[in-house]
Amino acid sequence: MKNNKITERTSAGLCSALFEEFDLLRNGQSDPSRASAVSKLAVQIINTKKLEIEAAAFHKAGLRFVPLALTAKGISIGGK
Amino acid sequence: MMDMYEIQKFLHSTKHPETFNEGRKRILDLLEEISQVYKETMNKTVEGLCDICGKGNTSDIFKLKDLVPGYKRRPNKSPRLCYNHFCGWNLSLTKHQFDTVYKKCHAAGDDTKKLSYFVTQSEMHSKYGLTDEEVDLHFATYLSKQLLKEAKLYKLKEIA
């Protein structure tokens, strides 16, 4: 099924995308596997967003973040 | 600001009924009018179907709601939910709100023990309550759980 509609990248946009999936499932245009995949993807997006909100709160409180990166030699701290 | 307690006391007083008869009657009429408007507003039926399950009004009690908790500041964006989903969402939001307030209080160093008192709880809610973005995000969580449930139900129906 080809869908060219672009989802609005906000929490409200995610809600409307999920509502759309409900409609498709009810109308028989989608199947349970697809609905389940959409739901799991939504959970991942939500968790990322929650982490962002928490990080923003910590940043506001004055906490400094040190970037971590996985390299071939191991974990590099502070981007070095 | 009117003090409702004072008004009730005045309505129930029998000291000078002949003097305040006219005033009492007017207040009683106004109260009756307010009660009528309240009943009409509360008992209005919402047309349409539930945004989650696609069901309509099933009875006079189990009605569709077009204004759900968390969206009272922006009624235009509120989803339309059937009674069962309305109750589920209400419960989920209340729990999430309490947890968030508790967490925010703890982070801000407020005395979280005060949360056990209802009055203080409402104060805390106004201070550390959920923002619109947080409500939307929690609603998305609720929707994704419902979608997973619905998908499982459809799968079971397919097998049967």
gemmi code that builds the backbone of each chain (N, CA, C; Angstrom):
import gemmi

chains = {
    "A": [
        ("MET", (0.833, -1.192, 0.000), (0.000, 0.000, 0.000), (0.879, 1.258, 0.000)),
        ("LYS", (0.710, 2.093, -0.999), (1.564, 3.276, -1.088), (0.853, 4.463, -0.463)),
        ("ASN", (1.528, 5.103, 0.458), (0.921, 6.246, 1.125), (1.897, 7.419, 1.056)),
        ("ASN", (1.526, 8.452, 0.313), (2.440, 9.586, 0.128), (2.258, 10.677, 1.173)),
        ("LYS", (1.320, 10.484, 2.062), (1.034, 11.513, 3.062), (2.189, 11.613, 4.061)),
        ("ILE", (2.638, 12.834, 4.327), (3.743, 13.010, 5.280), (3.168, 13.304, 6.661)),
        ("THR", (3.638, 12.547, 7.648), (3.161, 12.746, 9.018), (3.822, 13.977, 9.625)),
        ("GLU", (3.031, 14.766, 10.294), (3.547, 15.942, 10.987), (4.445, 15.462, 12.131)),
        ("ARG", (5.644, 16.011, 12.237), (6.603, 15.500, 13.229), (6.415, 16.118, 14.613)),
        ("THR", (5.228, 15.943, 15.149), (4.948, 16.387, 16.520), (4.192, 15.265, 17.228)),
        ("SER", (3.979, 15.441, 18.541), (3.222, 14.427, 19.292), (1.795, 14.331, 18.776)),
        ("ALA", (1.218, 15.499, 18.456), (-0.151, 15.509, 17.916), (-0.181, 14.814, 16.547)),
        ("GLY", (0.875, 15.016, 15.756), (0.985, 14.366, 14.445), (1.076, 12.864, 14.580)),
        ("LEU", (1.811, 12.419, 15.607), (1.935, 10.980, 15.862), (0.568, 10.393, 16.231)),
        ("CYS", (-0.183, 11.151, 17.038), (-1.536, 10.709, 17.422), (-2.414, 10.558, 16.192)),
        ("SER", (-2.344, 11.546, 15.288), (-3.211, 11.453, 14.098), (-2.786, 10.293, 13.198)),
        ("ALA", (-1.464, 10.014, 13.149), (-0.990, 8.867, 12.354), (-1.528, 7.561, 12.940)),
        ("LEU", (-1.550, 7.485, 14.273), (-2.085, 6.282, 14.935), (-3.589, 6.142, 14.706)),
        ("PHE", (-4.308, 7.275, 14.730), (-5.756, 7.250, 14.453), (-6.017, 6.748, 13.035)),
        ("GLU", (-5.156, 7.191, 12.126), (-5.294, 6.765, 10.738), (-5.128, 5.249, 10.620)),
        ("GLU", (-4.169, 4.727, 11.372), (-3.918, 3.283, 11.355), (-5.121, 2.518, 11.913)),
        ("PHE", (-5.757, 3.096, 12.937), (-6.988, 2.495, 13.496), (-8.053, 2.401, 12.409)),
        ("ASP", (-8.207, 3.509, 11.660), (-9.212, 3.547, 10.594), (-8.917, 2.509, 9.521)),
        ("LEU", (-7.632, 2.436, 9.126), (-7.243, 1.483, 8.072), (-7.505, 0.045, 8.526)),
        ("LEU", (-7.197, -0.230, 9.796), (-7.399, -1.590, 10.335), (-8.889, -1.951, 10.344)),
        ("ARG", (-9.702, -0.987, 10.736), (-11.154, -1.219, 10.795), (-11.751, -1.408, 9.407)),
        ("ASN", (-11.217, -0.631, 8.429), (-11.754, -0.709, 7.064), (-11.212, -1.884, 6.267)),
        ("GLY", (-10.267, -2.601, 6.839), (-9.704, -3.755, 6.146), (-8.590, -3.406, 5.173)),
        ("GLN", (-8.118, -2.149, 5.213), (-7.037, -1.733, 4.305), (-5.663, -2.032, 4.909)),
        ("SER", (-5.646, -2.385, 6.166), (-4.397, -2.740, 6.832), (-4.572, -4.115, 7.475)),
        ("ASP", (-3.474, -4.706, 7.925), (-3.593, -6.015, 8.576), (-2.978, -5.946, 9.986)),
        ("PRO", (-3.274, -6.914, 10.843), (-2.790, -6.885, 12.222), (-1.268, -6.761, 12.352)),
        ("SER", (-0.528, -7.404, 11.453), (0.943, -7.340, 11.538), (1.435, -5.911, 11.315)),
        ("ARG", (0.849, -5.242, 10.320), (1.235, -3.858, 10.029), (0.877, -2.948, 11.212)),
        ("ALA", (-0.346, -3.134, 11.749), (-0.797, -2.319, 12.885), (0.125, -2.516, 14.083)),
        ("SER", (0.508, -3.766, 14.315), (1.391, -4.065, 15.434), (2.763, -3.420, 15.227)),
        ("ALA", (3.259, -3.437, 13.974), (4.552, -2.813, 13.660), (4.482, -1.303, 13.860)),
        ("VAL", (3.376, -0.695, 13.410), (3.196, 0.759, 13.569), (3.184, 1.124, 15.047)),
        ("SER", (2.475, 0.303, 15.825), (2.377, 0.558, 17.262), (3.752, 0.487, 17.932)),
        ("LYS", (4.543, -0.543, 17.561), (5.872, -0.696, 18.160), (6.805, 0.444, 17.754)),
        ("LEU", (6.659, 0.881, 16.517), (7.466, 2.009, 16.037), (7.097, 3.282, 16.803)),
        ("ALA", (5.796, 3.453, 17.025), (5.322, 4.628, 17.769), (5.900, 4.633, 19.179)),
        ("VAL", (5.959, 3.455, 19.800), (6.505, 3.355, 21.161), (7.968, 3.799, 21.172)),
        ("GLN", (8.724, 3.391, 20.141), (10.141, 3.788, 20.047), (10.273, 5.304, 19.908)),
        ("ILE", (9.420, 5.882, 19.055), (9.457, 7.348, 18.848), (9.132, 8.065, 20.163)),
        ("ILE", (8.120, 7.549, 20.857), (7.697, 8.169, 22.117), (8.829, 8.106, 23.146)),
        ("ASN", (9.488, 6.947, 23.230), (10.579, 6.803, 24.197), (11.720, 7.774, 23.904)),
        ("THR", (12.023, 7.956, 22.614), (13.072, 8.907, 22.229), (12.679, 10.323, 22.646)),
        ("LYS", (11.419, 10.654, 22.387), (10.918, 11.994, 22.715), (10.965, 12.227, 24.230)),
        ("LYS", (10.595, 11.193, 24.975), (10.609, 11.306, 26.441), (12.021, 11.559, 26.939)),
        ("LEU", (12.969, 10.850, 26.339), (14.375, 11.013, 26.710), (14.845, 12.433, 26.405)),
        ("GLU", (14.396, 12.945, 25.251), (14.755, 14.320, 24.863), (14.222, 15.329, 25.873)),
        ("ILE", (12.972, 15.112, 26.301), (12.350, 16.024, 27.269), (13.121, 15.993, 28.589)),
        ("GLU", (13.470, 14.768, 29.019), (14.217, 14.618, 30.270), (15.590, 15.276, 30.181)),
        ("ALA", (16.245, 15.066, 29.042), (17.568, 15.659, 28.837), (17.477, 17.178, 28.849)),
        ("ALA", (16.414, 17.706, 28.218), (16.224, 19.160, 28.184), (16.032, 19.704, 29.600)),
        ("ALA", (15.288, 18.933, 30.425), (15.054, 19.360, 31.811), (16.371, 19.381, 32.587)),
        ("PHE", (17.199, 18.364, 32.375), (18.497, 18.303, 33.065), (19.407, 19.441, 32.596)),
        ("HIS", (19.329, 19.705, 31.279), (20.149, 20.764, 30.699), (19.750, 22.114, 31.281)),
        ("LYS", (18.434, 22.282, 31.459), (17.900, 23.527, 32.021), (18.385, 23.707, 33.460)),
        ("ALA", (18.500, 22.567, 34.158), (18.933, 22.625, 35.554), (20.449, 22.869, 35.680)),
        ("GLY", (21.136, 22.896, 34.535), (22.557, 23.239, 34.556), (23.499, 22.066, 34.431)),
        ("LEU", (22.985, 20.912, 34.051), (23.848, 19.728, 33.918), (24.549, 19.761, 32.557)),
        ("ARG", (25.833, 19.410, 32.541), (26.590, 19.447, 31.287), (26.647, 18.030, 30.713)),
        ("PHE", (26.484, 17.922, 29.406), (26.519, 16.606, 28.767), (27.849, 16.366, 28.071)),
        ("VAL", (28.363, 15.175, 28.237), (29.599, 14.800, 27.545), (29.223, 13.777, 26.468)),
        ("PRO", (29.473, 14.076, 25.200), (29.097, 13.105, 24.162), (29.929, 11.828, 24.213)),
        ("LEU", (29.288, 10.712, 24.020), (29.961, 9.410, 23.991), (29.834, 8.848, 22.581)),
        ("ALA", (30.876, 8.191, 22.107), (30.800, 7.593, 20.771), (31.447, 6.212, 20.783)),
        ("LEU", (30.808, 5.302, 20.057), (31.375, 3.947, 19.951), (32.336, 3.924, 18.766)),
        ("THR", (33.585, 3.610, 19.008), (34.578, 3.541, 17.923), (35.128, 2.116, 17.838)),
        ("ALA", (36.019, 1.913, 16.865), (36.614, 0.582, 16.693), (37.470, 0.208, 17.909)),
        ("LYS", (38.057, 1.242, 18.547), (38.932, 0.985, 19.704), (38.142, 0.858, 21.009)),
        ("GLY", (36.915, 1.284, 21.023), (36.104, 1.232, 22.244), (35.229, 2.464, 22.345)),
        ("ILE", (34.971, 2.909, 23.551), (34.110, 4.082, 23.734), (34.992, 5.325, 23.865)),
        ("SER", (34.684, 6.348, 23.067), (35.440, 7.597, 23.212), (34.571, 8.606, 23.947)),
        ("ILE", (35.177, 9.277, 24.923), (34.429, 10.245, 25.736), (34.798, 11.665, 25.303)),
        ("GLY", (33.792, 12.476, 25.157), (34.011, 13.881, 24.799), (34.356, 14.084, 23.343)),
        ("GLY", (34.047, 13.122, 22.518), (34.271, 13.252, 21.081), (35.724, 13.174, 20.672)),
        ("LYS", (36.607, 12.643, 21.559), (38.042, 12.536, 21.223), (38.373, 11.115, 20.788)),
    ],
    "B": [
        ("MET", (-16.664, 38.709, 44.561), (-17.045, 37.304, 44.302), (-18.168, 36.873, 45.256)),
        ("MET", (-19.157, 36.189, 44.688), (-20.284, 35.729, 45.503), (-19.876, 34.576, 46.399)),
        ("ASP", (-20.369, 34.586, 47.599), (-20.096, 33.476, 48.491), (-21.322, 32.570, 48.488)),
        ("MET", (-21.197, 31.388, 47.922), (-22.340, 30.482, 47.796), (-22.879, 30.063, 49.154)),
        ("TYR", (-21.982, 29.957, 50.128), (-22.398, 29.561, 51.472), (-23.340, 30.600, 52.065)),
        ("GLU", (-22.979, 31.875, 51.837), (-23.807, 32.973, 52.339), (-25.188, 32.946, 51.675)),
        ("ILE", (-25.191, 32.672, 50.374), (-26.462, 32.640, 49.622), (-27.356, 31.509, 50.140)),
        ("GLN", (-26.738, 30.352, 50.367), (-27.511, 29.208, 50.878), (-28.075, 29.498, 52.259)),
        ("LYS", (-27.241, 30.178, 53.059), (-27.678, 30.524, 54.413), (-28.877, 31.472, 54.345)),
        ("PHE", (-28.786, 32.409, 53.408), (-29.860, 33.382, 53.228), (-31.148, 32.687, 52.771)),
        ("LEU", (-31.018, 31.722, 51.876), (-32.192, 31.011, 51.360), (-32.871, 30.177, 52.441)),
        ("HIS", (-32.051, 29.631, 53.354), (-32.610, 28.778, 54.402), (-33.068, 29.549, 55.638)),
        ("SER", (-32.702, 30.816, 55.745), (-33.050, 31.565, 56.958), (-34.548, 31.858, 56.989)),
        ("THR", (-35.108, 31.809, 58.176), (-36.554, 32.068, 58.300), (-36.814, 33.272, 59.201)),
        ("LYS", (-35.750, 34.067, 59.355), (-35.896, 35.200, 60.280), (-36.875, 36.251, 59.760)),
        ("HIS", (-36.662, 36.653, 58.501), (-37.527, 37.683, 57.938), (-38.036, 37.263, 56.565)),
        ("PRO", (-38.852, 36.222, 56.520), (-39.311, 35.773, 55.186), (-40.137, 36.823, 54.462)),
        ("GLU", (-40.920, 37.593, 55.216), (-41.767, 38.598, 54.568), (-40.943, 39.726, 53.951)),
        ("THR", (-39.783, 40.047, 54.567), (-38.946, 41.134, 54.052), (-38.192, 40.694, 52.807)),
        ("PHE", (-37.615, 39.446, 52.870), (-36.747, 39.000, 51.780), (-37.448, 38.079, 50.792)),
        ("ASN", (-38.774, 38.046, 50.843), (-39.519, 37.117, 49.995), (-39.189, 37.280, 48.513)),
        ("GLU", (-39.195, 38.564, 48.088), (-38.941, 38.858, 46.666), (-37.524, 38.445, 46.248)),
        ("GLY", (-36.562, 38.821, 47.098), (-35.144, 38.506, 46.817), (-34.907, 37.015, 46.750)),
        ("ARG", (-35.496, 36.312, 47.718), (-35.368, 34.842, 47.757), (-35.909, 34.197, 46.494)),
        ("LYS", (-37.084, 34.691, 46.103), (-37.747, 34.105, 44.924), (-36.872, 34.287, 43.670)),
        ("ARG", (-36.286, 35.476, 43.569), (-35.440, 35.755, 42.400), (-34.225, 34.845, 42.381)),
        ("ILE", (-33.605, 34.670, 43.568), (-32.413, 33.795, 43.650), (-32.794, 32.358, 43.310)),
        ("LEU", (-33.928, 31.909, 43.844), (-34.375, 30.534, 43.561), (-34.625, 30.327, 42.073)),
        ("ASP", (-35.208, 31.349, 41.434), (-35.454, 31.268, 39.989), (-34.145, 31.164, 39.214)),
        ("LEU", (-33.177, 32.001, 39.662), (-31.870, 31.977, 38.990), (-31.186, 30.627, 39.177)),
        ("LEU", (-31.290, 30.068, 40.392), (-30.683, 28.756, 40.669), (-31.310, 27.680, 39.791)),
        ("GLU", (-32.635, 27.797, 39.636), (-33.364, 26.832, 38.798), (-32.876, 26.908, 37.346)),
        ("GLU", (-32.649, 28.172, 36.910), (-32.186, 28.405, 35.536), (-30.776, 27.829, 35.345)),
        ("ILE", (-29.914, 28.085, 36.339), (-28.535, 27.567, 36.274), (-28.560, 26.046, 36.228)),
        ("SER", (-29.422, 25.456, 37.065), (-29.524, 23.996, 37.120), (-29.982, 23.432, 35.774)),
        ("GLN", (-30.912, 24.145, 35.134), (-31.416, 23.707, 33.823), (-30.309, 23.739, 32.773)),
        ("VAL", (-29.544, 24.856, 32.781), (-28.439, 25.009, 31.812), (-27.400, 23.909, 32.055)),
        ("TYR", (-27.113, 23.630, 33.327), (-26.127, 22.603, 33.687), (-26.572, 21.222, 33.186)),
        ("LYS", (-27.877, 20.918, 33.440), (-28.407, 19.616, 33.013), (-28.342, 19.458, 31.496)),
        ("GLU", (-28.724, 20.544, 30.798), (-28.699, 20.506, 29.330), (-27.284, 20.288, 28.807)),
        ("THR", (-26.315, 20.989, 29.449), (-24.917, 20.873, 29.007), (-24.366, 19.488, 29.292)),
        ("MET", (-24.678, 18.965, 30.465), (-24.126, 17.673, 30.857), (-24.780, 16.513, 30.104)),
        ("ASN", (-26.042, 16.689, 29.748), (-26.748, 15.585, 29.101), (-26.762, 15.659, 27.577)),
        ("LYS", (-25.997, 16.597, 27.011), (-26.010, 16.710, 25.540), (-25.338, 15.474, 24.923)),
        ("THR", (-25.887, 15.032, 23.831), (-25.313, 13.841, 23.182), (-24.392, 14.264, 22.044)),
        ("VAL", (-23.283, 13.564, 21.964), (-22.300, 13.855, 20.922), (-22.535, 12.878, 19.773)),
        ("GLU", (-22.670, 13.438, 18.584), (-22.875, 12.583, 17.404), (-21.530, 12.082, 16.890)),
        ("GLY", (-21.540, 10.953, 16.238), (-20.312, 10.430, 15.641), (-19.883, 9.112, 16.245)),
        ("LEU", (-18.623, 8.768, 16.006), (-18.090, 7.485, 16.476), (-16.801, 7.699, 17.260)),
        ("CYS", (-16.482, 6.701, 18.056), (-15.256, 6.769, 18.850), (-14.040, 6.719, 17.907)),
        ("ASP", (-13.051, 7.559, 18.174), (-11.871, 7.608, 17.302), (-11.022, 6.348, 17.413)),
        ("ILE", (-11.170, 5.587, 18.503), (-10.342, 4.391, 18.684), (-11.057, 3.135, 18.183)),
        ("CYS", (-12.256, 2.875, 18.725), (-12.912, 1.607, 18.380), (-14.004, 1.751, 17.317)),
        ("GLY", (-14.397, 2.992, 17.020), (-15.414, 3.198, 15.987), (-16.826, 2.881, 16.430)),
        ("LYS", (-17.068, 2.934, 17.759), (-18.425, 2.690, 18.271), (-19.085, 4.021, 18.621)),
        ("GLY", (-20.407, 4.036, 18.571), (-21.144, 5.256, 18.888), (-21.715, 5.216, 20.286)),
        ("ASN", (-22.780, 5.982, 20.521), (-23.438, 5.963, 21.828), (-24.139, 4.619, 22.012)),
        ("THR", (-23.836, 3.926, 23.101), (-24.484, 2.634, 23.319), (-25.720, 2.766, 24.206)),
        ("SER", (-25.709, 3.735, 25.124), (-26.899, 3.974, 25.949), (-26.852, 5.397, 26.490)),
        ("ASP", (-27.834, 5.736, 27.311), (-27.887, 7.094, 27.871), (-26.711, 7.355, 28.807)),
        ("ILE", (-26.229, 6.289, 29.441), (-25.118, 6.458, 30.391), (-23.774, 6.337, 29.680)),
        ("PHE", (-23.656, 5.327, 28.841), (-22.381, 5.098, 28.152), (-22.335, 5.921, 26.863)),
        ("LYS", (-22.111, 7.212, 27.070), (-22.170, 8.124, 25.925), (-20.784, 8.477, 25.405)),
        ("LEU", (-20.781, 8.991, 24.199), (-19.543, 9.447, 23.570), (-19.150, 10.806, 24.178)),
        ("LYS", (-17.861, 11.038, 24.387), (-17.416, 12.326, 24.945), (-16.534, 13.015, 23.907)),
        ("ASP", (-16.816, 14.309, 23.699), (-15.982, 15.024, 22.731), (-14.958, 15.928, 23.409)),
        ("LEU", (-14.943, 15.907, 24.741), (-13.933, 16.677, 25.474), (-13.374, 15.772, 26.572)),
        ("VAL", (-12.148, 15.354, 26.389), (-11.566, 14.386, 27.330), (-10.552, 15.074, 28.241)),
        ("PRO", (-10.233, 14.461, 29.386), (-9.271, 15.082, 30.302), (-7.919, 15.330, 29.619)),
        ("GLY", (-7.318, 16.448, 29.968), (-6.023, 16.804, 29.388), (-6.154, 17.760, 28.210)),
        ("TYR", (-7.381, 17.832, 27.655), (-7.590, 18.687, 26.477), (-8.570, 19.818, 26.780)),
        ("LYS", (-8.793, 20.085, 28.058), (-9.801, 21.083, 28.404), (-9.358, 22.500, 28.049)),
        ("ARG", (-8.034, 22.695, 27.926), (-7.538, 24.022, 27.549), (-7.622, 24.230, 26.038)),
        ("ARG", (-7.707, 23.142, 25.290), (-7.791, 23.239, 23.804), (-8.836, 22.239, 23.303)),
        ("PRO", (-10.117, 22.586, 23.506), (-11.204, 21.653, 23.147), (-11.256, 21.280, 21.677)),
        ("ASN", (-10.713, 22.141, 20.796), (-10.761, 21.836, 19.360), (-9.884, 20.637, 18.992)),
        ("LYS", (-8.865, 20.379, 19.811), (-7.951, 19.283, 19.491), (-8.294, 17.994, 20.233)),
        ("SER", (-9.360, 18.037, 21.027), (-9.714, 16.867, 21.830), (-10.229, 15.718, 20.960)),
        ("PRO", (-9.786, 14.496, 21.231), (-10.334, 13.353, 20.485), (-11.745, 13.021, 20.979)),
        ("ARG", (-12.465, 12.234, 20.167), (-13.826, 11.814, 20.552), (-13.720, 10.363, 21.015)),
        ("LEU", (-14.075, 10.109, 22.272), (-13.912, 8.758, 22.801), (-15.212, 8.206, 23.355)),
        ("CYS", (-15.368, 6.888, 23.242), (-16.545, 6.234, 23.826), (-16.329, 6.140, 25.345)),
        ("TYR", (-17.355, 5.731, 26.052), (-17.292, 5.733, 27.525), (-16.130, 4.879, 28.040)),
        ("ASN", (-15.954, 3.697, 27.472), (-14.905, 2.788, 27.960), (-13.511, 3.361, 27.737)),
        ("HIS", (-13.276, 3.882, 26.549), (-11.959, 4.458, 26.272), (-11.747, 5.751, 27.040)),
        ("PHE", (-12.833, 6.482, 27.262), (-12.760, 7.711, 28.054), (-12.281, 7.376, 29.475)),
        ("CYS", (-12.886, 6.333, 30.070), (-12.516, 5.938, 31.438), (-11.068, 5.459, 31.482)),
        ("GLY", (-10.677, 4.668, 30.483), (-9.308, 4.156, 30.420), (-8.295, 5.281, 30.317)),
        ("TRP", (-8.598, 6.244, 29.446), (-7.689, 7.384, 29.251), (-7.627, 8.233, 30.523)),
        ("ASN", (-8.775, 8.440, 31.145), (-8.837, 9.240, 32.377), (-7.948, 8.624, 33.460)),
        ("LEU", (-8.064, 7.329, 33.607), (-7.288, 6.603, 34.631), (-5.794, 6.692, 34.331)),
        ("SER", (-5.476, 6.470, 33.065), (-4.071, 6.488, 32.641), (-3.460, 7.876, 32.859)),
        ("LEU", (-4.220, 8.921, 32.477), (-3.705, 10.289, 32.613), (-3.528, 10.671, 34.081)),
        ("THR", (-4.505, 10.285, 34.905), (-4.425, 10.626, 36.331), (-3.172, 10.018, 36.949)),
        ("LYS", (-2.930, 8.757, 36.633), (-1.760, 8.070, 37.180), (-0.466, 8.731, 36.688)),
        ("HIS", (-0.448, 9.026, 35.387), (0.750, 9.636, 34.812), (0.995, 11.020, 35.412)),
        ("GLN", (-0.091, 11.770, 35.614), (0.019, 13.117, 36.171), (0.587, 13.066, 37.598)),
        ("PHE", (0.065, 12.120, 38.366), (0.536, 11.989, 39.746), (2.025, 11.639, 39.759)),
        ("ASP", (2.404, 10.682, 38.915), (3.812, 10.265, 38.845), (4.713, 11.427, 38.428)),
        ("THR", (4.249, 12.186, 37.414), (5.051, 13.308, 36.904), (5.217, 14.383, 37.964)),
        ("VAL", (4.112, 14.717, 38.631), (4.171, 15.755, 39.671), (5.127, 15.314, 40.779)),
        ("TYR", (5.024, 14.052, 41.161), (5.881, 13.501, 42.225), (7.359, 13.601, 41.806)),
        ("LYS", (7.616, 13.240, 40.543), (8.999, 13.261, 40.037), (9.532, 14.695, 39.971)),
        ("LYS", (8.679, 15.605, 39.455), (9.111, 16.996, 39.307), (9.347, 17.646, 40.675)),
        ("CYS", (8.477, 17.308, 41.633), (8.608, 17.837, 43.001), (9.927, 17.373, 43.584)),
        ("HIS", (10.196, 16.107, 43.398), (11.407, 15.500, 43.946), (12.642, 16.166, 43.334)),
        ("ALA", (12.577, 16.412, 42.015), (13.706, 17.032, 41.326), (13.909, 18.477, 41.787)),
        ("ALA", (12.778, 19.156, 42.064), (12.875, 20.560, 42.484), (13.186, 20.696, 43.971)),
        ("GLY", (13.180, 19.576, 44.699), (13.483, 19.610, 46.120), (12.309, 19.998, 46.994)),
        ("ASP", (11.091, 19.915, 46.446), (9.890, 20.221, 47.247), (9.594, 19.066, 48.197)),
        ("ASP", (8.814, 19.354, 49.230), (8.459, 18.309, 50.173), (7.386, 17.420, 49.549)),
        ("THR", (7.778, 16.260, 49.086), (6.839, 15.384, 48.382), (5.815, 14.743, 49.320)),
        ("LYS", (6.104, 14.788, 50.624), (5.162, 14.200, 51.586), (3.835, 14.961, 51.582)),
        ("LYS", (3.928, 16.239, 51.186), (2.721, 17.071, 51.176), (1.717, 16.597, 50.133)),
        ("LEU", (2.169, 15.786, 49.199), (1.290, 15.306, 48.134), (0.116, 14.505, 48.665)),
        ("SER", (0.229, 13.971, 49.861), (-0.863, 13.167, 50.400), (-2.085, 14.017, 50.733)),
        ("TYR", (-1.906, 15.323, 50.851), (-3.039, 16.195, 51.153), (-3.641, 16.705, 49.855)),
        ("PHE", (-4.963, 16.605, 49.787), (-5.639, 16.915, 48.528), (-5.414, 18.363, 48.084)),
        ("VAL", (-5.533, 19.304, 49.021), (-5.408, 20.718, 48.664), (-4.006, 20.989, 48.116)),
        ("THR", (-3.031, 20.444, 48.808), (-1.649, 20.654, 48.373), (-1.421, 19.975, 47.036)),
        ("GLN", (-2.121, 18.857, 46.856), (-1.980, 18.131, 45.595), (-2.404, 19.006, 44.418)),
        ("SER", (-3.543, 19.698, 44.587), (-4.009, 20.556, 43.497), (-3.039, 21.722, 43.277)),
        ("GLU", (-2.447, 22.209, 44.369), (-1.445, 23.279, 44.247), (-0.251, 22.789, 43.438)),
        ("MET", (0.168, 21.556, 43.774), (1.315, 20.951, 43.084), (1.010, 20.742, 41.609)),
        ("HIS", (-0.263, 20.356, 41.334), (-0.647, 20.118, 39.947), (-0.569, 21.401, 39.129)),
        ("SER", (-0.990, 22.516, 39.771), (-0.941, 23.773, 39.025), (0.504, 24.226, 38.831)),
        ("LYS", (1.386, 23.814, 39.748), (2.788, 24.238, 39.665), (3.610, 23.324, 38.748)),
        ("TYR", (3.433, 22.020, 38.938), (4.252, 21.059, 38.183), (3.432, 20.186, 37.228)),
        ("GLY", (2.184, 20.596, 36.960), (1.294, 19.769, 36.107), (1.850, 19.520, 34.708)),
        ("LEU", (1.162, 18.649, 33.973), (1.618, 18.282, 32.630), (1.414, 19.421, 31.636)),
        ("THR", (2.360, 19.580, 30.736), (2.210, 20.573, 29.670), (1.406, 19.924, 28.535)),
        ("ASP", (0.979, 20.734, 27.561), (0.199, 20.208, 26.436), (0.997, 19.157, 25.664)),
        ("GLU", (2.299, 19.406, 25.518), (3.172, 18.483, 24.785), (3.238, 17.133, 25.513)),
        ("GLU", (3.346, 17.200, 26.834), (3.418, 15.965, 27.628), (2.106, 15.190, 27.560)),
        ("VAL", (0.983, 15.919, 27.555), (-0.326, 15.267, 27.431), (-0.438, 14.557, 26.087)),
        ("ASP", (-0.022, 15.256, 25.026), (-0.053, 14.669, 23.672), (0.800, 13.411, 23.604)),
        ("LEU", (1.973, 13.483, 24.211), (2.894, 12.347, 24.191), (2.307, 11.162, 24.957)),
        ("HIS", (1.679, 11.457, 26.084), (1.067, 10.369, 26.864), (-0.134, 9.793, 26.123)),
        ("PHE", (-0.858, 10.648, 25.406), (-1.997, 10.151, 24.635), (-1.508, 9.248, 23.499)),
        ("ALA", (-0.363, 9.621, 22.911), (0.221, 8.783, 21.857), (0.610, 7.417, 22.436)),
        ("THR", (1.135, 7.408, 23.665), (1.480, 6.139, 24.331), (0.223, 5.292, 24.511)),
        ("TYR", (-0.832, 5.932, 24.994), (-2.108, 5.238, 25.222), (-2.647, 4.663, 23.909)),
        ("LEU", (-2.552, 5.478, 22.845), (-3.050, 5.038, 21.529), (-2.255, 3.854, 21.003)),
        ("SER", (-0.925, 3.903, 21.168), (-0.103, 2.797, 20.647), (-0.418, 1.498, 21.391)),
        ("LYS", (-0.676, 1.604, 22.691), (-1.063, 0.405, 23.461), (-2.407, -0.141, 22.962)),
        ("GLN", (-3.341, 0.770, 22.703), (-4.660, 0.350, 22.223), (-4.568, -0.285, 20.837)),
        ("LEU", (-3.663, 0.284, 20.009), (-3.495, -0.256, 18.652), (-2.927, -1.675, 18.696)),
        ("LEU", (-1.975, -1.874, 19.605), (-1.382, -3.208, 19.763), (-2.452, -4.216, 20.221)),
        ("LYS", (-3.295, -3.757, 21.132), (-4.384, -4.590, 21.652), (-5.352, -4.970, 20.526)),
        ("GLU", (-5.714, -3.942, 19.738), (-6.647, -4.133, 18.628), (-6.054, -5.099, 17.600)),
        ("ALA", (-4.742, -4.935, 17.322), (-4.079, -5.798, 16.342), (-4.103, -7.251, 16.813)),
        ("LYS", (-3.850, -7.450, 18.123), (-3.883, -8.810, 18.683), (-5.280, -9.417, 18.555)),
        ("LEU", (-6.282, -8.579, 18.799), (-7.679, -9.025, 18.718), (-8.026, -9.450, 17.287)),
        ("TYR", (-7.574, -8.657, 16.306), (-7.825, -8.969, 14.903), (-7.130, -10.266, 14.502)),
        ("LYS", (-5.914, -10.435, 15.051), (-5.137, -11.649, 14.740), (-5.877, -12.886, 15.256)),
        ("LEU", (-6.404, -12.763, 16.483), (-7.160, -13.873, 17.088), (-8.398, -14.194, 16.266)),
        ("LYS", (-9.063, -13.115, 15.785), (-10.274, -13.312, 14.959), (-9.924, -14.021, 13.665)),
        ("GLU", (-8.766, -13.657, 13.097), (-8.318, -14.289, 11.841), (-8.065, -15.769, 12.045)),
        ("ILE", (-7.407, -16.110, 13.188), (-7.114, -17.509, 13.487), (-8.410, -18.302, 13.680)),
        ("ALA", (-9.357, -17.680, 14.407), (-10.634, -18.353, 14.670), (-11.448, -18.414, 13.376)),
    ],
}
model = gemmi.Model(1)
for chain_id, residues in chains.items():
    chain = gemmi.Chain(chain_id)
    for i, (resn, *xyz) in enumerate(residues, 1):
        res = gemmi.Residue()
        res.name, res.seqid = resn, gemmi.SeqId(i, " ")
        for name, pos in zip(("N", "CA", "C"), xyz):
            atom = gemmi.Atom()
            atom.name, atom.element = name, gemmi.Element(name[0])
            atom.pos, atom.b_iso = gemmi.Position(*pos), 0.0
            res.add_atom(atom)
        chain.add_residue(res)
    model.add_chain(chain)
structure = gemmi.Structure()
structure.add_model(model)
structure.setup_entities()
